[in-house]
Amino acid sequence: MAPNRIRELVRAAEASRPGIDAVAHLCTMAAEGLPVDGVGLSVTGGPGRHSKVTATDDVSGSIEDLQVLLGQGPCVDAVATGAPVLVPDLEAPGVQARWPAFLPAVSAIGVRASFALPLVVGEVRLGAMDMYRSEVGGLGRRAEDEAKAYAGAAVELLLAASHTEAQDRLPAGMRSGWAGSSVVHQASGMVMVQLDCDIATAFAALRARAYREERPLADLARDVIERQVRFDRSAP
Amino acid sequence: MTDEPGHDYRGLVPGDHREEQVAAAFVDLADTLVDDYDVLDFLHGLAEHCVALLDVDAAGLVIADPAGLLRVAASSSEQVRVLELFELQNEEGPCLECYRTGVAVSADDLDDPDSGWTQFAEVTKTAGFQSVVALPLRLRDQTIGALNMFRVHSGALTSADRSLGQALADVATIGILQERGARRQEQLARQLQEALNSRVIIEQAKGVLAERRGVHVDEAFRVLRQYARSKGERLSDVAQRVIQRDLDPADLPMSEGTRTDLR
């Protein structure tokens, strides 16, 4: 993966469409640029809670829907473990036992190989990008790295899309790099304890509140750190 | 190395024991040749060495992530106001310029209107710093980040400090590349990404610890590091266990200076 490959992809996806639509466009770019037949993306709202964001074709759409419905599949595992789940042959021994309900359903619609890449920010798992092939076979080293770059770009776009409005209100010097901002991650850790939840839920709660209160995420995070804002019921 | 070298060395005139201190920095580097070493702990130590060895008051190692954003990998100070000075430079500042051009960039007096970076200068002065230097982390023809140093006073670094600073910046680059397999270009991006991801995990764990123990996030890093060192574990592994609740923050030792209850 070239160091700036993710940024290139983000720019290319954003150039043609703004906001959350850029995520859909990125998936189309991935489907065209990688040796796969379709790409889908879903996000998670906590363990076992997934929802489809986009898919490039009907089969990819069904793969996302099935995993949401059945609570099993490569994307579910990728989110649970935070690691890519690459299955070049879905009929290989042992695969059947792993996803007993999901496999027959996708086999019936012609899916033969599946590659799921988690969308992660630190320990936070936002969701997964799912790619499929209608023929057996792996991605190969180079395409695998490229697929990871697409997943990295998807993370950037998802985060940017959920905060475009709040970002615009920030002073110029504080606008950038919010996902890399230390205070946001520190505050997520504090909120995790306050809400007695996992880190992904805490991160989502922080983002949701910033969005609701129409304020920059880093601003809210700073208030959490300085103990001006709490997320539990004992809030002043 | 003690837990607070930045403070321990305050009384020293820069130059005293300098050779020993330089030697110490390189001994740390030798440790990175061992399998499974902790790159973040190493970089943190290096940032502390900079403050001890050079006439600077804060130092940070900033690395560009695969999206080209400058992110803090380690800092001599874990104070939020200092960490934010590094991150702020994704818009403007010496670090960004140094990363883009690959050469050293400095501002000897932030009151000088010609230094540019209006907003960066304002925030930096508010944080208590008057001059700033950024030295490139270079790998062959590529710049992967910068060693960014801040000084309370105005004025340029001596040429000796500047050379030693660049040597330490090179040590940082070598340390990062020492990670197994990182010598190949396509693996470099992955290694950098992993290091930065570990840093995110540490920030999250600092928050958990701050909330559980009623301390400020600025203090939480020291508790994590002390525990990791005493158990011979990697910082990022300890942080990950804290987030996954495999490690109860109540089991971590309380270090000096973290006893203040802020609630």
Interface residues (C-beta under 8 A of the other chain):
Chain A: M1 A2 P3 N4 R5 I6 R7 V10 V120 V121 G122 E123 V124 D145 A149 G152 A153 E156 P171 A172 G173 M174 R175 S176 G177 G180 S181 S182 V183 H185 Q186 A187 S188 G189 M190 V191 M192 V193 Q194 I199 R222 I225 R227
Chain B: A64 D65 P66 A67 G68 L69 L70 R71 V72 V80 L83 E84 E87 L88 N90 E91 E92 Q119 F120 V123 Q142 I144 E186 L188 A189 R190 L192 Q193 L196 N197 V200 I201 E203 Q204 A205 K206 G207 V208 L209 A210 E211 R212 H216 V217 Q240 I243 Q244 L262 R263
